[in-house]
Amino acid sequence: MENETAILILAAGSSKRLGTPKQLLPYKEGTLLQDTISKLSDLQNQNIYVVLGAYYERIKTTIEHLPITIVKNSDWESGLGSSIAASISHIYRVKGIKKVLITLADLPLFETSNYQALLDTHLRNSLGITLTTYTNNSGVPVIFNSNYFESLKKLSGDEGAKSILIQNKNDVGHYKANIAYFDIDTMDDYLELIAP
C-alpha cells in the first residue's frame, strides 16, 4: 500500500535553556529522540523524517541506523519555521504524500496510541488541518493536508505554523489528547520526567 502520510520530527534546536542537547537526554531504552522515533515507528505504514540542525553530527550518529530519513536544516538558528520549510521542501518531492504529521522530539507523554488517535481523528473530520488539544494547551502534533505544503514551505522564524492555523481556522479540527502538554525546556523539566 502506498504510504500517503509523512511524519516529521522537529529536532534541530540547540536546547539553549537546557544547556545540553535535549535530543540526546537518556530516556527509557535510549534517548529522548530515539524514544520519539520508536513510538512513531510502531505506527503502520510510517514514513519518518527527522530534521536536524544544531549538534547535527552528534545526533545523526545516534539515529542514522534507524528506518528514517534525516533532513539537515542549515538555517536552524532562525527557528521552527525554517525547519518545517526545509523538511516540507524535501517531502514535497516524494510522490504520493498527501499529508504530513508534524511533531517534536521532546513530547514524552505522547504515546503511539495518541499518534494513532490523532491520525484517526484527522481521517474522520474531513478537514485540512488537525490540531492536538491538551488539558492545558493546544498545538503539536498537528496534521496538514498537502494543499498546505506550499504555505509550509514558505515559513520562517520561530512561530512555526501558527500563522497558517490562524488564517485557516475554519479548516482546523481538534484531537483531544486528554493529557497535559509537557515538553523538555529546562533541566527541572527533565528531572520531573525521570523522577521515580
C-alpha positions as CSV (number, residue, x, y, z in Angstrom):
1,M,0.0,0.0,0.0
2,E,1.4,3.4,-0.9
3,N,2.2,5.5,2.1
4,E,0.3,8.8,1.9
5,T,1.5,10.2,5.3
6,A,4.9,11.8,6.0
7,I,5.8,12.1,9.7
8,L,8.1,15.0,10.5
9,I,10.0,15.2,13.8
10,L,11.5,18.6,14.5
11,A,14.8,18.1,16.3
12,A,17.0,20.9,15.0
13,G,17.1,23.2,18.1
14,S,20.1,23.9,20.3
15,S,18.3,23.4,23.7
16,K,19.7,26.8,24.9
17,R,17.7,26.9,28.1
18,L,18.6,23.3,28.9
19,G,22.3,23.7,28.3
20,T,22.7,20.3,26.6
21,P,21.1,18.7,23.6
22,K,17.6,17.6,24.7
23,Q,17.6,15.2,21.8
24,L,20.3,13.2,23.5
25,L,19.0,13.1,27.0
26,P,18.8,9.5,28.3
27,Y,15.2,8.2,28.4
28,K,13.8,4.7,28.7
29,E,15.9,2.4,26.4
30,G,17.8,5.2,24.6
31,T,17.5,8.9,24.2
32,L,14.5,11.3,24.1
33,L,14.7,11.5,20.3
34,Q,15.1,7.7,19.9
35,D,12.0,7.2,22.1
36,T,10.0,9.5,19.8
37,I,11.2,7.7,16.7
38,S,10.4,4.4,18.3
39,K,6.8,5.4,19.1
40,L,6.2,6.7,15.6
41,S,7.9,3.6,14.1
42,D,5.1,1.5,15.7
43,L,2.5,3.1,13.5
44,Q,1.5,1.3,10.4
45,N,3.0,2.5,7.1
46,Q,5.0,5.2,8.7
47,N,7.4,7.3,6.7
48,I,9.6,9.3,9.2
49,Y,11.7,12.4,8.5
50,V,13.8,13.9,11.3
51,V,15.1,17.4,10.8
52,L,18.4,18.2,12.5
53,G,20.4,21.4,12.8
54,A,22.4,22.2,16.0
55,Y,24.6,19.3,17.0
56,Y,23.9,17.7,13.6
57,E,26.8,15.2,13.6
58,R,26.4,14.2,17.2
59,I,22.7,13.5,16.9
60,K,22.9,12.0,13.4
61,T,25.3,9.2,14.6
62,T,22.7,8.1,17.2
63,I,19.8,7.7,14.8
64,E,21.2,7.1,11.3
65,H,20.9,3.3,11.7
66,L,17.1,3.7,12.2
67,P,14.5,3.5,9.4
68,I,14.2,7.2,8.9
69,T,15.2,10.0,6.5
70,I,17.4,12.7,8.1
71,V,16.9,16.2,6.8
72,K,19.6,18.8,7.5
73,N,18.5,22.4,8.2
74,S,21.5,24.7,7.9
75,D,19.3,27.6,8.9
76,W,18.1,26.1,12.1
77,E,19.1,29.2,14.2
78,S,16.2,31.1,12.6
79,G,13.7,28.9,14.3
80,L,11.0,26.2,13.9
81,G,9.5,27.7,10.8
82,S,12.8,27.2,8.8
83,S,12.9,23.5,10.0
84,I,9.3,22.9,8.8
85,A,10.1,24.7,5.5
86,A,13.3,22.7,4.9
87,S,11.6,19.4,5.6
88,I,8.4,20.1,3.5
89,S,10.6,21.1,0.6
90,H,12.1,17.6,0.8
91,I,8.8,15.8,1.4
92,Y,7.2,17.8,-1.4
93,R,9.3,15.9,-3.9
94,V,8.2,12.5,-2.7
95,K,5.4,11.1,-4.9
96,G,2.1,10.2,-3.3
97,I,2.4,12.1,0.0
98,K,-1.0,13.6,0.8
99,K,-0.5,14.8,4.4
100,V,2.2,15.5,7.0
101,L,2.1,14.9,10.7
102,I,4.5,17.4,12.5
103,T,5.7,16.7,16.0
104,L,8.6,17.5,18.3
105,A,11.4,15.4,19.6
106,D,10.5,16.1,23.2
107,L,6.9,15.2,23.9
108,P,7.5,12.2,26.1
109,L,3.9,11.9,27.3
110,F,2.6,11.5,23.8
111,E,2.4,7.8,23.1
112,T,2.0,5.7,20.0
113,S,-1.8,5.3,20.8
114,N,-2.1,9.1,20.9
115,Y,-0.4,9.5,17.5
116,Q,-2.7,6.8,16.0
117,A,-5.8,8.5,17.5
118,L,-4.6,11.8,16.0
119,L,-4.4,10.2,12.6
120,D,-7.8,8.5,13.0
121,T,-9.4,11.8,14.1
122,H,-7.9,13.6,11.0
123,L,-9.3,10.9,8.8
124,R,-12.8,11.3,10.3
125,N,-13.1,15.0,10.4
126,S,-12.5,15.6,6.7
127,L,-10.7,18.9,7.4
128,G,-7.3,20.0,6.1
129,I,-5.7,20.5,9.5
130,T,-6.0,18.6,12.8
131,L,-4.5,20.2,15.9
132,T,-3.9,18.4,19.2
133,T,-5.7,19.8,22.2
134,Y,-4.4,19.1,25.7
135,T,-5.9,19.7,29.1
136,N,-3.7,22.8,29.4
137,N,-2.8,23.9,25.9
138,S,-3.1,23.1,22.2
139,G,-0.6,22.7,19.4
140,V,1.7,20.0,18.1
141,P,1.5,17.3,17.0
142,V,-0.5,18.7,14.1
143,I,-1.5,17.2,10.7
144,F,-1.6,19.2,7.4
145,N,-3.0,18.0,4.1
146,S,-0.8,18.5,1.1
147,N,-2.7,21.6,-0.1
148,Y,-0.9,23.4,2.7
149,F,2.6,22.3,1.6
150,E,3.2,25.5,-0.4
151,S,2.4,27.6,2.7
152,L,4.5,25.4,4.9
153,K,7.5,25.7,2.5
154,K,7.4,29.5,3.0
155,L,7.6,29.5,6.8
156,S,10.5,31.2,8.6
157,G,11.2,32.4,12.1
158,D,10.2,30.8,15.4
159,E,6.4,31.0,15.2
160,G,6.1,27.6,13.5
161,A,2.9,27.2,11.5
162,K,0.8,29.4,13.8
163,S,0.1,31.9,11.0
164,I,-1.4,29.1,8.8
165,L,-3.6,27.9,11.6
166,I,-4.9,31.4,12.2
167,Q,-5.6,32.1,8.5
168,N,-7.4,28.8,8.1
169,K,-9.2,28.4,11.4
170,N,-12.4,27.1,9.6
171,D,-10.4,24.2,8.2
172,V,-8.9,23.2,11.6
173,G,-10.2,20.1,13.5
174,H,-9.1,19.0,17.0
175,Y,-7.9,15.8,18.6
176,K,-8.4,15.9,22.4
177,A,-5.4,14.1,23.9
178,N,-6.6,14.1,27.5
179,I,-3.1,14.5,28.8
180,A,-1.2,17.6,29.9
181,Y,1.2,19.2,27.4
182,F,4.7,18.5,28.6
183,D,7.9,19.2,26.8
184,I,11.5,19.5,28.0
185,D,12.8,23.0,28.1
186,T,14.8,23.0,31.3
187,M,16.8,20.6,33.5
188,D,13.9,20.8,36.0
189,D,11.5,19.5,33.3
190,Y,13.8,16.6,32.6
191,L,14.2,15.7,36.3
192,E,10.4,15.8,36.7
193,L,10.1,13.4,33.7
194,I,12.5,10.8,35.0
195,A,11.6,11.1,38.7
196,P,10.5,7.7,40.1
